[in-house]
Amino acid sequence: MDNNPQQDQKMVSEDERVKANEFIIRFLQNVMNEGNNELIKLRIKLSVTYWVIIFLSIIMFTIGIALISVPAIAAFSGEIDQMQSLITAGFGILDLSALFLFRPMERIHKMMGDISQIILALNSYQTQVGLRLMELDVTNRPSMGQTAYKVNEAAKESIQLVQDYFEARDNEK
């Protein structure tokens, strides 16, 4: 048997090719939509994490102020002795010191920068894949191979973007 490309083309009707193209494109678009949904879930999780850190920092700050002010007021009014008020106030000062030593706002900003870089790389990858899918012709095997190669290159570039960002950030320390 002679494997002639023209003979292969005659075996598949134009209608079948169009249906195959539509099937592959729908399948790949569904994969892209699932990836987009995962990105949305990631953003929501990161947003919740951000607000939890903010909320806990506010609570910690409030407790620190209360641990300083309540014993001070009680000591001045003579309701407790000075040693008890100093111990409780010491816990308040320790609480506030820990809050500033852990630098939650700096960590939040750093985390948000990291998240932004990752999301930017993922969005870039999804856009590149979407554009490659638009130029894909499933009836043309070389086109499919070229698209797969370009998608693979896009993935490598996106991974490299994230790696370069984290390496540059680590080198700044």
N, C-alpha and C positions, 0 to 999 in steps of 0.2 A: 504494500500500500504506500502510496506517495502522500506525504503530509504537505499538501499544497495549501498555503493560507487562503487562496481564492476559493478552493474547494470547501474549506471550513466555513467561510463566510456564507456560502450558498446553503449550507446545512441549517443555518439559523436565519429565520425570517427577520425582517426589519421590525416587525411588531414584537417579536420575542426579545430582540435586543433592547427595544425601548422599555419593555416591561422589566427586563433584567436591570437596566440602568435605574429605573424608578425604584425597584426593590432595594438595590444596594444603597442608593442615596437616602431612601427613607430609613433604612437600618442605621446608616452612619449618622443621620441627623438625630435619631433617637438616642444613640450613644452620646452625641454632643449635648443633647438636652439633659440627659442624666448627669453628665459632667457639670453642666451649668447648675442643676439642682443641688449637686454636692457642694459647689462653690457658694451657693446661697446659704446652705446649712452651715458651712464653715464660717461665713461672715456672721451669721446669727450667734453661733457659739462664741466667737471671739468678741462680739459685742456684749453678750451676757457676761463673759469673763471680765471685760473692761469695767462694766458697771458694778459687778460684785466687788472688784478690787477698790473702786472708788467708795462704795458704800461701807466696806469694812474699814477703810482708812478713816472715813468720817467717824465711824463708831469708835475706833481706837483713839482718835483725837479727843472725842467727847468724853470718853472714860478717863483719859489722862487728865483733862481739865477738871473733871469732877473729883478725881482722886487727889488733886492738889487743893482745890478750893473748899471742898466740904470739910476736911480736917482743919484747914486754916481758920475757917469761920467758927468751927466748933471749939478750937483752941482759944480763939479770942473771946468767945462768949463764956469760956470756962466750963464747958460741958464735958470735955475730955482732957486728959493731961497732955503736956507737950510732947512726951515721948511717943505716945500713940499717934498723935497728929503728925509727927516727923516721919514715923514709919509709913503711914498711909500716904503722906505727901511724897515720900521717897518712891513709892510704887507708881504714883502719878508721873513723877519726873522720869522714872525708868520707862514707863509706857510711852511717853512723848519722845524720849530719846530714841527708843527702839523704832518708833514710827519714822523719825527722821533718818536714823541710821539705815533702815531698810530701803529708804528712798522710793516709796511706792509710785510717786508721780513720774520719776525718772524711768522706773521700770515699765510703767504704763506707756510712756512715750516711746520707749525702745521697742516694746512689744508691738505697738501700733505701726511703727516703722517697718518692723519685720513682716507683719501681716500685709502691709501695703505692698512690699516688694514681692511677696509670694503671690498675692492676688494679681499683681501686674504681670508677673511671669505666666501665671495660669491663663489670664485673659489673652495675652499675646499668643500663647500656644493655641487656645481655642479659636482665635481669629484666623491664625495661619491654617489650621486644620480645616476650618469652614471654607476658606478661600480655595484650598486645594481640592476639597470635595466638589466645589462648583466647577472646577475645570476637569474633573474626572470623567472619563468615558469608559464604562465597564466593558464595552464591546472591543476595546482596544487594549490588549494585554500590556504593551509597553507603557501606555498611559497609566494603567493601574500600578505597574511597578514604579514608575516615576513618582506617582502620588504617594505611594508607600514610602519611598525613599525620602521625599520632601517632608512628610509627616514625621518620620524618624529624625530628620535633621532639625525640625522645629522643636521636637521634644528635647533633643540634646542641647539646643540653644537656650531653651527655657530653663533647663536644669543648670546650665552653666551660668545664666543670669543670677539665679538664687545662690549658687556656690560662690560666685565672685562677690556678691553683696555681703555674705556672711564672713568670707575671708577678709575682705576689706574692713569690715566692722571689727573683727577680732584683732586685726593688725593695728587698729587705732588705739587699742588698750595698751 
